[in-house]
């Protein structure tokens, strides 16, 4: 009976294309002796969903931080949309949906409080403290590989970790061609990203499923951010460029459907993902519009100064507590006291603080800041 259950779980993979990633190709960095009826990538998706980092998606910024509109996207909303879009594309193209789902669900685990604004601030702090460049996709890998389970990591497959590392949805391409790589090449890209800022712009997924997740990241946010901006009163529908509206439409549902259909028509039975020139150029135009009229205006100068103050005050206090081994410090109570001994011995003081802050929600970092400021008064 057990063997029949395992066989049923793997049935869908019999329908995938020859160039899709096979379950038999799944590689874990640590051997696992326990038997499991789930397929390897399916198991990865479960591990991510049940992780504490996944739970904290619900209170992390997507674009707009301080607002009282419950209809505005949070990081959790975005991640679920990426997963849904990517799985739709994966099923239509007959790819490995389990790998796609796991990578989509885990791709933003390493995002910090206050979204990309917080990421830029933490990058400056990381460089100032000799910890290299900070990028949320690299931190996603670090969180899942080294921080979850009290510092032991979730032991996800190489293919899922690589898709997460290479998901950068800020860099749009007309074609997404997977590039095969070894575990050693994956590790080198991961480690080099801390030293060389150009590495992050050159990352290419090792699987076609990773390519699907990467384009799905763009599809998930590009139209939804427009709708959120309209709800917030930042823009009106009439301001969306004509060349975008004529090709993609104005509503998020139209934009998603148009890109999906175009991508499927141009990628069917190919070993890579491709868009038409018309749709690709419309995506570029909409991204340019979003950058100019939404992302650059989503936070006031006063808010930006406040965010930086919050990060720096919390970082400095936590680093002081770690260096002085102040066991009463909140970083010990909420993070370090729960971590594996190997993590504590092999991680620098500044990196411990960066790991701690990265895992915070918007509300929690504000609580930490208020504790620091309150103690100073």
C-alpha positions as CSV (number, residue, x, y, z in Angstrom):
1,X,0.0,0.0,0.0
2,X,2.8,2.4,0.9
3,X,4.5,1.9,-2.4
4,X,1.3,2.6,-4.2
5,X,0.9,5.9,-2.3
6,X,4.4,6.9,-3.4
7,X,3.6,5.9,-7.0
8,X,0.5,8.0,-6.9
9,X,2.4,11.0,-5.6
10,X,4.8,10.8,-8.5
11,X,2.2,10.2,-11.3
12,X,2.2,13.8,-12.5
13,X,5.9,13.7,-13.3
14,X,5.2,11.1,-16.0
15,X,3.6,13.9,-18.1
16,X,6.5,16.4,-18.0
17,X,8.6,17.3,-20.9
18,X,12.0,15.6,-21.5
19,X,13.8,18.9,-20.7
20,X,11.9,19.5,-17.5
21,X,13.6,18.7,-14.2
22,X,13.1,15.2,-13.0
23,X,12.6,14.2,-9.4
24,X,15.5,11.8,-9.8
25,X,17.8,14.8,-10.3
26,X,17.0,16.3,-6.9
27,X,20.1,16.8,-4.8
28,X,20.3,17.5,-1.1
29,X,23.4,18.7,0.6
30,X,22.8,16.3,3.5
31,X,21.7,12.7,3.2
32,X,18.3,11.8,4.7
33,X,17.7,8.3,5.9
34,X,14.0,8.6,6.6
35,X,11.6,7.4,3.9
36,X,8.9,9.7,2.7
37,X,6.1,9.2,0.3
38,X,6.3,12.8,-1.0
39,X,8.4,13.6,-4.0
40,X,11.6,15.6,-3.2
41,X,10.4,19.0,-4.4
42,X,7.0,18.6,-3.0
43,X,8.6,17.9,0.3
44,X,10.7,21.1,-0.1
45,X,7.5,23.1,-0.6
46,X,6.1,21.7,2.6
47,X,9.2,22.5,4.6
48,X,9.1,26.1,3.4
49,X,5.4,26.5,4.2
50,X,5.9,25.1,7.7
51,X,9.0,27.2,8.4
52,X,8.9,30.2,10.9
53,X,10.3,32.5,8.2
54,X,7.3,31.8,5.9
55,X,4.9,32.7,8.7
56,X,6.6,36.1,9.0
57,X,5.7,37.0,5.4
58,X,2.3,38.1,6.6
59,X,3.7,41.3,8.2
60,X,6.3,42.4,5.8
61,X,6.1,45.3,3.3
62,X,5.6,44.7,-0.4
63,X,5.7,48.4,-1.6
64,X,3.6,50.5,0.8
65,X,4.5,50.4,4.5
66,X,2.5,52.9,6.5
67,X,-1.1,52.7,5.3
68,X,-4.5,51.8,6.8
69,X,-5.9,50.1,3.7
70,X,-6.4,46.4,4.3
71,X,-6.6,45.8,0.6
72,X,-2.9,46.7,-0.1
73,X,-0.5,43.8,-0.8
74,X,1.8,42.5,1.8
75,X,4.8,40.2,1.1
76,X,2.6,37.2,1.8
77,X,0.1,38.2,-0.9
78,X,2.9,38.7,-3.5
79,X,4.5,35.3,-2.8
80,X,1.2,33.5,-3.1
81,X,0.5,35.2,-6.5
82,X,4.0,34.3,-7.7
83,X,3.3,30.7,-6.8
84,X,-0.1,30.6,-8.5
85,X,1.2,32.2,-11.7
86,X,4.3,30.1,-11.9
87,X,2.3,26.9,-11.3
88,X,-0.1,27.9,-14.0
89,X,2.7,28.4,-16.5
90,X,4.5,25.2,-15.3
91,X,1.4,23.0,-15.8
92,X,0.7,24.5,-19.2
93,X,4.3,23.9,-20.3
94,X,4.4,20.5,-18.7
95,X,7.3,21.2,-16.3
96,X,7.9,20.1,-12.7
97,X,5.2,21.9,-10.7
98,X,6.5,20.8,-7.4
99,X,9.9,22.4,-8.0
100,X,8.2,25.6,-9.2
101,X,5.9,25.8,-6.2
102,X,8.7,25.3,-3.7
103,X,10.9,28.0,-5.3
104,X,8.0,30.4,-5.6
105,X,7.0,30.0,-2.0
106,X,10.5,30.5,-0.7
107,X,11.8,33.2,-3.1
108,X,11.3,36.2,-0.8
109,X,12.0,34.6,2.6
110,X,15.1,36.8,2.9
111,X,13.2,40.1,2.5
112,X,13.8,42.5,5.3
113,X,11.3,44.9,7.0
114,X,10.1,47.8,4.9
115,X,10.7,46.0,1.6
116,X,13.4,47.2,-0.9
117,X,13.9,50.4,1.1
118,X,14.9,48.3,4.1
119,X,17.1,46.1,1.9
120,X,19.1,49.1,0.7
121,X,19.6,50.4,4.2
122,X,20.7,47.0,5.4
123,X,23.1,46.7,2.5
124,X,24.8,49.9,3.6
125,X,25.1,48.7,7.2
126,X,26.4,45.3,6.0
127,X,29.1,46.9,3.9
128,X,30.1,49.3,6.7
129,X,30.6,46.3,9.0
130,X,32.6,44.2,6.6
131,X,29.9,41.7,5.9
132,X,29.7,42.3,2.1
133,X,26.8,43.1,-0.1
134,X,23.3,42.3,1.1
135,X,20.7,41.0,-1.3
136,X,17.4,39.6,-0.3
137,X,17.5,36.6,-2.7
138,X,20.9,35.6,-1.3
139,X,19.6,36.0,2.2
140,X,16.6,33.8,1.2
141,X,19.1,31.0,0.5
142,X,21.0,31.7,3.6
143,X,17.8,31.6,5.8
144,X,16.6,28.3,4.3
145,X,20.0,26.7,4.2
146,X,21.6,27.9,7.4
147,X,19.2,29.7,9.7
148,X,15.9,27.7,9.9
149,X,15.6,24.9,12.4
150,X,17.7,26.8,15.0
151,X,20.6,27.3,12.7
152,X,20.7,23.8,11.1
153,X,18.8,24.7,7.9
154,X,15.9,22.9,6.1
155,X,18.2,20.8,3.8
156,X,16.3,21.8,0.7
157,X,17.3,20.6,-2.7
158,X,20.0,22.3,-4.8
159,X,17.5,23.0,-7.6
160,X,15.0,24.8,-5.3
161,X,17.8,26.8,-3.6
162,X,19.2,27.8,-7.0
163,X,15.8,28.9,-8.3
164,X,15.4,31.1,-5.2
165,X,18.8,32.6,-5.5
166,X,18.3,33.4,-9.2
167,X,14.8,34.7,-9.0
168,X,15.6,38.4,-9.2
169,X,12.4,39.9,-10.7
170,X,13.9,43.4,-10.9
171,X,15.8,42.3,-14.0
172,X,13.5,41.6,-16.9
173,X,14.6,39.6,-19.9
174,X,13.0,38.7,-23.2
175,X,14.4,35.2,-23.0
176,X,15.1,33.1,-19.9
177,X,17.5,30.2,-20.8
178,X,18.5,27.9,-18.0
179,X,22.2,27.2,-17.5
180,X,23.3,23.9,-16.0
181,X,25.6,24.1,-13.0
182,X,27.1,21.9,-10.4
183,X,26.7,22.3,-6.7
184,X,30.2,23.8,-6.5
185,X,29.2,26.4,-9.1
186,X,26.0,27.2,-7.1
187,X,28.0,27.7,-3.9
188,X,30.6,29.9,-5.7
189,X,27.9,32.1,-7.1
190,X,26.3,32.3,-3.7
191,X,29.6,33.2,-1.9
192,X,30.8,35.6,-4.6
193,X,27.6,37.6,-4.4
194,X,28.8,39.0,-1.0
195,X,32.0,40.3,-2.6
196,X,31.1,41.4,-6.1
197,X,27.9,43.4,-6.7
198,X,27.9,42.4,-10.4
199,X,27.3,38.8,-9.6
200,X,23.7,39.3,-8.6
201,X,22.9,40.8,-12.0
202,X,24.3,37.8,-13.9
203,X,22.6,34.9,-12.0
204,X,20.8,32.4,-14.3
205,X,18.7,29.5,-13.0
206,X,20.0,26.0,-13.6
207,X,16.5,24.8,-14.4
208,X,13.7,25.9,-16.7
209,X,11.4,25.8,-13.6
210,X,13.7,28.4,-12.0
211,X,13.2,30.5,-15.2
212,X,9.4,30.3,-14.8
213,X,9.6,31.4,-11.2
214,X,11.8,34.4,-12.2
215,X,9.4,35.7,-14.9
216,X,6.4,35.0,-12.6
217,X,7.9,37.3,-10.0
218,X,7.6,40.2,-12.5
219,X,4.1,39.1,-13.7
220,X,2.9,39.0,-10.1
221,X,3.9,42.4,-9.0
222,X,3.9,44.6,-12.1
223,X,0.2,45.0,-12.4
224,X,-0.7,44.5,-8.7
225,X,1.6,47.4,-7.7
226,X,-0.3,49.6,-10.2
227,X,-3.7,48.7,-8.7
228,X,-2.3,49.2,-5.1
229,X,-1.0,52.6,-6.2
230,X,-4.4,53.6,-7.6
231,X,-6.0,52.5,-4.3
232,X,-3.5,54.6,-2.4
233,X,-4.1,57.6,-4.6
234,X,-0.6,57.8,-6.0
235,X,-1.7,57.5,-9.7
236,X,-4.9,57.2,-11.8
237,X,-5.6,54.7,-14.6
238,X,-5.4,57.5,-17.1
239,X,-1.7,58.0,-16.2
240,X,-0.7,54.5,-17.3
241,X,1.2,54.9,-20.6
242,X,-0.8,54.4,-23.8
243,X,1.7,51.9,-25.2
244,X,1.2,49.8,-22.1
245,X,-2.5,49.9,-22.1
246,X,-2.8,49.0,-25.7
247,X,-0.8,45.8,-25.3
248,X,-1.2,44.7,-21.7
249,X,-4.5,46.4,-20.6
250,X,-5.1,48.4,-17.4
251,X,-6.4,45.9,-14.8
252,X,-4.1,43.4,-13.1
253,X,-6.1,40.5,-14.3
254,X,-5.7,41.7,-17.9
255,X,-2.0,42.3,-17.5
256,X,-1.4,38.8,-16.0
257,X,-3.5,37.0,-18.6
258,X,-1.9,38.9,-21.6
259,X,1.7,38.1,-20.4
260,X,0.8,34.5,-19.5
261,X,-0.8,33.8,-22.9
262,X,2.1,35.5,-24.8
263,X,4.7,33.6,-22.8
264,X,3.0,30.2,-23.3
265,X,2.5,30.8,-27.1
266,X,6.2,31.6,-27.5
267,X,7.6,29.1,-25.1
268,X,5.6,25.9,-25.9
269,X,7.9,22.9,-26.6
270,X,11.0,25.0,-26.1
271,X,13.8,24.4,-23.5
272,X,13.6,28.1,-22.5
273,X,11.1,30.8,-21.7
274,X,10.4,33.5,-24.2
275,X,8.2,36.6,-24.7
276,X,7.3,38.4,-27.9
277,X,9.0,41.8,-28.6
278,X,5.6,43.6,-28.2
279,X,4.8,42.2,-24.8
280,X,8.4,42.5,-23.6
281,X,8.6,46.1,-24.6
282,X,5.3,46.8,-22.9
283,X,6.6,45.2,-19.7
284,X,9.7,47.4,-19.8
285,X,7.6,50.5,-20.3
286,X,5.3,49.6,-17.4
287,X,8.3,48.9,-15.1
288,X,9.8,52.2,-16.0
289,X,6.4,53.9,-15.2
290,X,6.2,52.1,-11.9
291,X,9.7,53.1,-10.9
292,X,9.0,56.7,-11.7
293,X,5.5,57.2,-10.4
294,X,5.1,54.5,-7.7
295,X,8.3,53.1,-6.2
296,X,10.2,56.4,-6.0
297,X,7.2,58.1,-4.4
298,X,5.9,55.3,-2.1
299,X,7.8,56.8,0.9
300,X,8.3,60.4,1.9
301,X,11.8,61.7,2.7
302,X,10.8,61.9,6.3
303,X,9.8,58.2,6.2
304,X,13.0,57.2,4.5
305,X,15.0,59.0,7.2
306,X,13.0,57.3,9.9
307,X,13.5,53.8,8.4
308,X,17.3,54.4,8.4
309,X,17.2,55.6,12.0
310,X,15.2,52.5,12.9
311,X,17.6,50.1,11.3
312,X,20.7,51.8,12.6
313,X,19.5,52.1,16.2
314,X,18.4,48.5,16.3
315,X,21.5,47.2,14.6
316,X,23.8,49.2,16.9
317,X,22.1,48.1,20.1
318,X,22.0,44.5,19.1
319,X,25.6,44.5,18.1
320,X,26.6,46.1,21.4
321,X,24.6,43.4,23.3
322,X,26.3,40.6,21.3
323,X,29.8,42.0,21.7
324,X,29.2,42.5,25.5
325,X,27.5,39.1,25.7
326,X,24.5,40.8,27.4
327,X,22.2,37.9,27.9
328,X,19.4,40.2,28.8
329,X,19.5,41.8,25.3
330,X,16.5,41.1,23.2
331,X,18.6,39.5,20.4
332,X,19.5,36.7,22.8
333,X,15.9,36.3,24.0
334,X,14.3,36.2,20.5
335,X,17.1,34.8,18.4
336,X,20.5,33.7,19.7
337,X,19.3,31.6,22.7
338,X,17.5,29.4,20.3
339,X,20.3,28.9,17.8
340,X,22.6,25.9,17.3
341,X,26.0,26.0,18.9
342,X,27.8,25.6,15.5
343,X,25.9,28.7,14.3
344,X,27.0,30.7,17.3
345,X,30.6,29.7,17.0
346,X,31.0,30.1,13.3
347,X,29.1,33.4,12.7
348,X,30.5,36.9,13.1
349,X,28.8,39.3,15.6
350,X,27.7,41.6,12.8
351,X,26.3,38.7,10.7
352,X,24.3,37.5,13.7
353,X,22.6,40.9,14.0
354,X,22.0,41.1,10.2
355,X,20.4,37.6,10.3
356,X,18.2,38.7,13.3
357,X,17.0,41.9,11.6
358,X,16.3,40.2,8.3
359,X,13.9,37.9,10.0
360,X,11.9,40.7,11.6
361,X,8.5,41.8,10.5
362,X,7.7,45.5,10.1
363,X,5.9,45.6,13.5
364,X,8.7,43.8,15.3
365,X,11.5,46.0,14.2
366,X,9.4,49.0,15.3
367,X,9.0,47.4,18.7
368,X,12.7,46.8,18.9
369,X,13.4,50.4,17.9
370,X,10.9,51.7,20.6
371,X,12.7,49.5,23.2
372,X,16.1,51.0,22.2
373,X,14.8,54.6,22.1
374,X,12.8,54.2,25.3
375,X,15.9,52.8,27.1
376,X,17.9,55.9,26.0
377,X,15.3,58.3,27.4
